[in-house]
Amino acid sequence: MTDHTGRAGLEKDELYALAREFEMLRSDLLRSYTQSSLPDLVTASQQLGALTGLVKDLSDEVLFRVTDSDPGLDFGPVIAAYTGASAPAGRAMNNYTEAFEQLGFLRRYAEAPASADLRDARQAAFDVAQDRLDLTVDSLQETFVTLRRDADRIDGTPPRVLAALSRSVRPTNSIYRLPVEPPAPGPVRLAYTPAPRHGR
């Protein structure tokens, strides 16, 4: 049987690393706008690309583990961590793309002749972009917290120790499967049993 000692630690480390990526993007986004300014389209395009890549990373990590058929590992807790983070990450993506649309509108009409209607439209676009960026920041924070929390919960008890524990004290959030125990031997049956004799 393959020795999987340390695999739980590696899985936790990968979850922590991806959590840090989401937190770094959140910090970058916060630095790119204020109450009176928005990120330019170059910065916004780079941020959207980074966010898209992180969402893809979530699905890639799930795919990698769903297709792993190692009988000694149960990736259920790890897969749940990645899929759980996909919901707030998806909300971040949705909100950022809505902000991105408003940035495009503002760029499109940046040099248009001034008018009351256009001024109102620009202000509305600015307000929507600000709101969606704030929501994106919140969702990125939720994604970070979700990944960190679920990584913390994955049990790292070594497989040999796990096998020695009674069923009542084994952690349910371990990625290690216990080896399948062979069935207990039954009574030995003879290949031939003579028919009972009559008259005795």
VMD Tcl script that draws the C-alpha trace (Angstrom):
set ca {
  {0.00 0.00 0.00}
  {1.29 3.47 -0.87}
  {2.34 5.56 2.11}
  {0.28 8.76 1.94}
  {1.74 10.33 5.08}
  {2.04 14.06 4.52}
  {-0.54 14.25 1.73}
  {-3.03 16.05 3.98}
  {-0.40 18.69 4.70}
  {0.23 19.16 0.99}
  {-3.49 19.53 0.32}
  {-3.81 22.10 3.10}
  {-0.80 24.02 1.73}
  {-2.37 24.19 -1.74}
  {-5.62 25.50 -0.29}
  {-3.75 28.12 1.72}
  {-1.75 29.15 -1.36}
  {-4.88 29.66 -3.46}
  {-6.51 31.55 -0.58}
  {-3.50 33.92 -0.56}
  {-3.93 34.50 -4.30}
  {-7.51 35.63 -3.74}
  {-6.41 37.86 -0.86}
  {-3.63 39.40 -2.98}
  {-6.11 40.19 -5.75}
  {-8.45 41.74 -3.18}
  {-5.62 43.96 -1.91}
  {-4.69 44.94 -5.46}
  {-8.28 45.83 -6.24}
  {-8.59 47.96 -3.09}
  {-5.52 49.97 -4.10}
  {-6.90 50.63 -7.57}
  {-9.91 52.79 -6.67}
  {-11.12 55.27 -4.09}
  {-14.42 57.00 -3.32}
  {-13.65 59.50 -6.05}
  {-11.82 57.37 -8.63}
  {-12.07 54.12 -10.55}
  {-9.41 51.81 -11.98}
  {-8.48 52.51 -15.61}
  {-9.34 49.88 -18.20}
  {-5.77 48.57 -18.40}
  {-5.74 47.85 -14.67}
  {-9.31 46.54 -14.74}
  {-8.52 44.21 -17.64}
  {-5.55 42.80 -15.77}
  {-7.60 42.34 -12.62}
  {-10.42 40.65 -14.49}
  {-7.90 38.34 -16.16}
  {-6.40 37.47 -12.78}
  {-9.83 36.78 -11.30}
  {-10.80 34.62 -14.27}
  {-7.59 32.64 -13.80}
  {-8.30 32.08 -10.11}
  {-11.83 30.85 -10.80}
  {-10.39 28.46 -13.39}
  {-7.85 27.29 -10.81}
  {-10.73 26.29 -8.53}
  {-12.33 24.13 -11.21}
  {-8.97 22.65 -12.26}
  {-8.19 21.64 -8.67}
  {-11.57 19.90 -8.41}
  {-11.13 18.14 -11.75}
  {-7.69 16.88 -10.76}
  {-9.01 15.31 -7.57}
  {-12.29 13.97 -8.94}
  {-10.36 11.97 -11.54}
  {-7.82 10.62 -9.01}
  {-8.70 7.00 -8.27}
  {-6.12 6.31 -5.56}
  {-7.87 3.83 -3.23}
  {-5.97 5.15 -0.21}
  {-7.20 8.74 -0.50}
  {-10.59 10.34 -0.08}
  {-10.53 13.85 -1.53}
  {-14.08 14.63 -0.37}
  {-13.07 17.30 2.19}
  {-10.64 18.92 -0.27}
  {-13.11 18.94 -3.15}
  {-15.75 20.44 -0.84}
  {-13.30 23.21 0.08}
  {-12.73 24.16 -3.56}
  {-16.38 23.89 -4.59}
  {-17.45 25.84 -1.49}
  {-15.12 28.67 -2.49}
  {-16.47 28.69 -6.04}
  {-19.73 30.40 -5.00}
  {-18.20 33.60 -3.54}
  {-15.56 33.55 -6.29}
  {-18.36 33.42 -8.85}
  {-20.09 36.35 -7.18}
  {-16.82 38.29 -7.32}
  {-16.57 37.54 -11.04}
  {-20.17 38.57 -11.67}
  {-19.79 41.85 -9.81}
  {-16.46 42.68 -11.41}
  {-17.77 42.11 -14.93}
  {-20.65 44.49 -14.17}
  {-18.15 47.11 -12.98}
  {-16.06 46.42 -16.09}
  {-19.07 47.16 -18.29}
  {-19.51 50.55 -16.62}
  {-15.81 51.35 -17.07}
  {-16.24 50.66 -20.76}
  {-19.21 53.02 -20.92}
  {-17.23 55.77 -19.20}
  {-14.34 55.26 -21.61}
  {-16.68 55.29 -24.61}
  {-18.17 58.67 -23.70}
  {-15.14 60.26 -22.04}
  {-14.76 62.86 -24.80}
  {-18.39 63.22 -25.83}
  {-19.91 66.74 -25.79}
  {-21.15 67.64 -22.32}
  {-24.88 67.55 -21.63}
  {-27.10 67.16 -18.60}
  {-28.19 63.68 -19.69}
  {-24.65 62.51 -20.29}
  {-23.51 63.93 -16.95}
  {-26.29 61.97 -15.20}
  {-25.41 58.82 -17.16}
  {-21.73 59.16 -16.26}
  {-22.57 59.63 -12.59}
  {-24.86 56.61 -12.64}
  {-22.15 54.50 -14.31}
  {-19.59 55.69 -11.76}
  {-21.89 54.83 -8.85}
  {-22.69 51.38 -10.24}
  {-19.01 50.65 -10.83}
  {-18.14 51.74 -7.28}
  {-20.89 49.56 -5.82}
  {-19.89 46.50 -7.87}
  {-16.22 46.94 -6.98}
  {-17.13 47.07 -3.29}
  {-19.15 43.87 -3.68}
  {-16.25 42.25 -5.51}
  {-13.92 43.08 -2.63}
  {-16.40 41.53 -0.18}
  {-16.73 38.36 -2.25}
  {-12.97 38.00 -2.61}
  {-12.67 38.27 1.16}
  {-15.35 35.60 1.58}
  {-13.51 33.32 -0.86}
  {-10.26 33.79 1.05}
  {-11.91 33.05 4.41}
  {-13.74 30.00 3.02}
  {-10.57 28.44 1.65}
  {-8.60 29.13 4.82}
  {-11.34 27.82 7.11}
  {-11.83 24.62 5.14}
  {-8.07 24.05 4.92}
  {-7.84 24.40 8.71}
  {-10.49 21.70 9.13}
  {-8.78 19.02 7.05}
  {-7.38 16.44 9.44}
  {-3.71 15.53 9.11}
  {-3.62 12.41 11.30}
  {-1.16 10.00 9.62}
  {-2.75 6.92 8.00}
  {-1.08 4.46 10.40}
  {-2.35 6.37 13.43}
  {-5.76 6.66 11.82}
  {-5.92 2.91 11.34}
  {-5.16 2.35 15.02}
  {-8.00 4.57 16.23}
  {-11.36 3.14 17.10}
  {-14.25 4.00 14.81}
  {-15.71 6.36 17.40}
  {-12.62 8.61 17.54}
  {-11.59 8.65 13.87}
  {-11.91 12.13 12.36}
  {-14.54 12.41 9.64}
  {-12.62 15.11 7.76}
  {-9.55 13.02 6.96}
  {-8.46 12.48 3.36}
  {-7.05 9.05 4.22}
  {-9.03 5.89 3.60}
  {-8.38 2.90 5.80}
  {-7.36 -0.30 4.02}
  {-10.27 -2.64 3.40}
  {-10.10 -5.46 5.92}
  {-10.47 -8.94 4.50}
  {-13.64 -10.73 5.62}
  {-13.34 -12.85 8.74}
  {-12.80 -16.53 7.93}
  {-15.95 -18.62 8.13}
  {-16.27 -22.27 9.23}
  {-14.27 -24.67 7.08}
  {-16.59 -26.74 4.91}
  {-15.57 -30.14 3.65}
  {-15.66 -30.67 -0.06}
  {-17.57 -33.91 0.49}
  {-20.03 -34.80 3.19}
  {-21.23 -38.40 3.16}
  {-24.95 -39.06 3.34}
  {-26.17 -40.21 6.78}
  {-26.47 -43.98 7.19}
  {-29.85 -45.45 8.06}
  {-30.50 -48.03 10.65}
  {-27.94 -46.89 13.17}
}
mol new
graphics top color blue
foreach p $ca { graphics top sphere $p radius 0.5 }
foreach p [lrange $ca 0 end-1] q [lrange $ca 1 end] { graphics top cylinder $p $q radius 0.2 }
display resetview
